[in-house]
C-alpha cells in the first residue's frame, strides 16, 4: 500500500469514528438524565425509565394492540404504547388521538375489527400537540371528513406538525372547560398545561350495567425541561386540578399511564371490569408530581421561582 493510500484509509477510519461518536453523543443528548429517582407505591422511577415505559420500542409504537372495550361506549384502538380511543354514539363517533400518521391504517383496522366504520368518525380530538399523539390528524380528516378540534393554547404547536408538508387541520378552537357534544355524549376539555401549553385532559360520563361512571382521559403530566417559572406554575395548576376531577376510570395518552396491558389481561379472564379502578385514578399524577418535585429540588436556588 502506498503512503498516500495509507493516509487516505486512516483519514476515512478517523472520520467514520468521529461520525459514530457524534451520532452516539447526539442520541445520548436526546435522552433525559437518569436522575433523580423517586419511589411511589413501592416502584422506583427515573426520568429515563418513565420515558422508556411510555414509548417502548419503535415496534411498540406502531404495533396494533388488540382493540377492546374499556367501559360503556369507549373503546381502545391504539398501539402497544400510543393510545387512541374511539367513543361510539348513534350520531357518529369521536376519535381521541390519531398518534403518528403511519399508525392511522392501524387505528383504522382496529376500528373495523371492532365492527365499526372508520368513516363514521365525525369528531377528532387530541390530548396534546406532539407528533406521537396528533401527527395523523390530517390523514384522519382526509379519510373521514371529521371535524378537528383543539385547545387554543396548543394551536401554534399543532400548526407546526406537517407530515409530508400537509397543513394541520383545525376546524374549531376550544377553551378551558368547553364541552364537545355528539348525540348524548358530552366531553369536557380541561386545560392541564405543563407538558405542552394546551395539554388537554378530557372527562365524560358513561353508562354500564345500570351504573354511571366518570371517565378521565388524562393528558401527560411529565414536565418538560428545563423547569422555567412559567412551566412550574402550569404544572402546579395541573396537579391540583386533576385531583379535583370525579374519576372511576382513568386512561391516558400512553397505555402505561393506566396499566392497560395488565388490566386487559385481567379482563380476558372475566370478573369485574378492571378498568373501573377509582382507587388508582391519581396514581400517575402521584408518580409525575413526585418526579416534578424531585427535579425542581435539583435545580439551583436561583433557577426556582
N, C-alpha and C positions, 0 to 999 in steps of 0.2 A: 504493500500500500504506500502511495506517495505521501510526502509530508502534507501537501495540500489536502488530500483525501482524508488523512487522519484528522486534520484540523476541522474539516467540514463535518465529519462524523461526530467529533467531540462537541462542536457547536450545536448540532441537532440534538444530541443527547442532553446537553445542558438546557437547551431551550425547552425540550419536552419535559424535563424535570421541573423547571420553573413553572411551566403551564400546569402540570399536575398539582404542584404545591399551591399555586394560586387558586386553582379550582377547589382544592380541599379547604383552603382558607376561606374562600367565598361561601362554601357550603356551611362551614362552621359558624360564620358570621350570621347566617340565616337562622341558626338555631338560637333559642333563648338560653340564657345562662342556666346552669343546673342547680341553682340555689335561689332563694332559701328553700328549706324543706319544712312542710307543715304536716301535722298528723290530725286527721279528722275521723272520728269513729273507728279508730284502730288502723286506718290506712294512711300511709305516708305518701305525699305528693311533692313534686318539684315542678317548676315551670315547664321544663322539657318533658317530663313524664305526662303532664296534663295535655300538652300539645300532641304528643305521640298517641295518647289514649283517644283523643278526639279524632285525629286524622287517620291513624293506621297507615297501611301501605298504600301505594298508588292503586293496587288492585282492590283494596278495601274501599277506596273512594269511588270506584266505578262498578264494582260487582253488585248485582242485584241481591238484595236481602229478600227473603220470602215475604211478599206483601201480605198484610194481615189487618184484621180489625183490632183497633185499640179499645174503643168504647163508643157506644151509641152509633153515630153516623160518621165517626172519624176512623180513617184507615192510614196505615203506613205504606208508602210506595217508594221509599228511598233506597239507598245503597247500604252497605255494611257500616259505613261511618259518616255518611252525609244524609241527614234527614230530609224527607219530603212527605207532606201529609195531604191526603185527599179528604175533603169534607163533602159528603153527599147530601143533596137536597132534591125534592121533587121538581124544583125550578132550575136545576143545573148544579154544577159542582164548583167547589173552591179548591185551589191548589196553593199550599204554602211551601215555598222554596223550590225553585227549579234546579238548584245546585249547578254544577258545571254544564256547559252546553253539550258536551259529549255524553252526558248522562240522560239527556232528555229522552232518547229512544228507550232507555232502561226504565225510566219513570212511566213512559207510555205503555210499555209491556206490562209493568206491574198493575197499572190501572185496568188494562184489558184482562189480565189474569184474574182480577177480582170480579170480572163480569160487568165492568162499567165502560163507557165510551170516553176516550180521551177528548173527543170533540165536544163533550158536554161540559167541559171546564169553562165557566163563564167569568170567573174572577181569579187573578193570580196575585198572591201576596208574598211578602218575604219577611225574614227576621232581621237581616242586616246586609249592608252593601259591601259584601266581599264576594269574590268570584266563585268560591266554593259553595255559595248559597244562592246567588242570584244571577250568575253569568248566563244561564239558559233562558232568561225571561223573554228575549226577543224571539227565540225559536219556538217557545211555547205559544206566544201570541200569534206567530205566523201559522202554527198548526191548528190552533183552536179559535182564534179571534178573541180570546179572553181579555178583559179589561185589567190592566196592570196598575196596582195601587201601591203607593209607597209613602212612608213617613217623610215629612218635609225636610227634616234635618239630614236625611240620607240621600236626598236627590242629587246634590253635586257629585257624591262618590258613585252613585249608580250611573250617572251620565258618563262617567269615565270608564265604565265597563263596556267595552265594544268588541266582542268576539268577532273576528273576521271583518272588523270595521263597521259592523252593524250598530246603528244607534240604539241606545237603550230606551225601550218604550216606557212611558209613564203617562197613563191616562187620567189618573186622579191623584192629587197630593193630599195626604192625610195629616191630621194633627193629633196631639196627645188626647187620649180618651175618646176619640172619634169612633163611631161604630160603623161596621161594614155589614150589610144585611143581604141575604139571598133567601127568599122564601121565609121560613120560620127560623132560620139560622141567623144568629147575631154574634159577630165577633167584635171585641173592643180592642183597639190599639193603645197600648200603654208605652209611652216613651221611657226606655230604660237605657240611657246612654252610658258610654264609657268604652265599650269595645268598638263601637262606631258612634258617630254623633246621633244617628237616628235609630239605633238598635231598638227593635220593637218586640215587646212581649205581648202576645195575643191571649185573650181569655174568652171563653164561651161556656155555655151550659148545655148538657146533653141528657137525654133520657135513656135509661137502660134498666130492664127488669122492674119497671114501675117506679124507679127512683131517679132523682135528678143529681147529676154530678157536675161539679165545677172543674173545667179543664184549663190548664195553663200551658201555652206553647212558649217556653222560655227562650229569650234571646241570650246569647253568651254573656257571661259576667266576667270573662277573662280580661283583665285590664291590659291596655296597650302600654308600650314602653317608649319613652320614659314617662314617668308619672308626673305630668305637669299639674299645676294648681287647678286648671280647668277640668282635667280628667279626674283628678282626686275628688273634686266637687261632684262631678257626674256620677262617679262610682258610689260615693256616699249616698247620693239621692237614690240610685237604683237599688242598692242593697236594702235600703229602708222600704222602698216602695214594694218590691217583690214579696216581702214578708207580710204585706197587708192584703194580698190578693187571695180571695177564697180559693181553695185548691183541694181537690180529691184525686185528680190525675195530673201529673206533671210530665211533660215531654220537652224535648229540647232540640236545637238545631244540629246537634251531634247525638247519636244514639247512646253514647257512653254517659251522657249527662243525666240519663234516667235509667241506666242499666237495662236497656232494651233487650239485649241478647239473652240475659238471664231471665227476664220476665217473659219473653217469647217462649223460651224453653219450658217454663212452668205452665204457660197457657196450653201448650200442646199436651200436657199431662192431665188436663182437666182441673176441676176445682174452681175456687173463686177467681175472678178476673185479677191477675197480678198487677195490672196497670192501675187499678184503683188502689192507691197507696198514699193516703194523706199524711201518714207519719213521716214520709221521706220527701215531701214536696219541697222542702227547703234544704235538702242535703247538698245539692250542687251549689246553692248560694252560700252555704256554710263553708264548703271547700274553697270557693273562689274568694270569699271575703277573708278567710284566714290567710290565703296566699297574698292577697292585696295588702293586708295589714303588715305581713312579714316583709314584703318588698318595700313598702313605704318606710318601715323601720330601718332598712338597709341604706336608704338614701341619706346623703349628708344633710345635717340640720338646715343648712342654707337653702336646700332644694325643696324643703317642705313648706306648705303654706303657713 
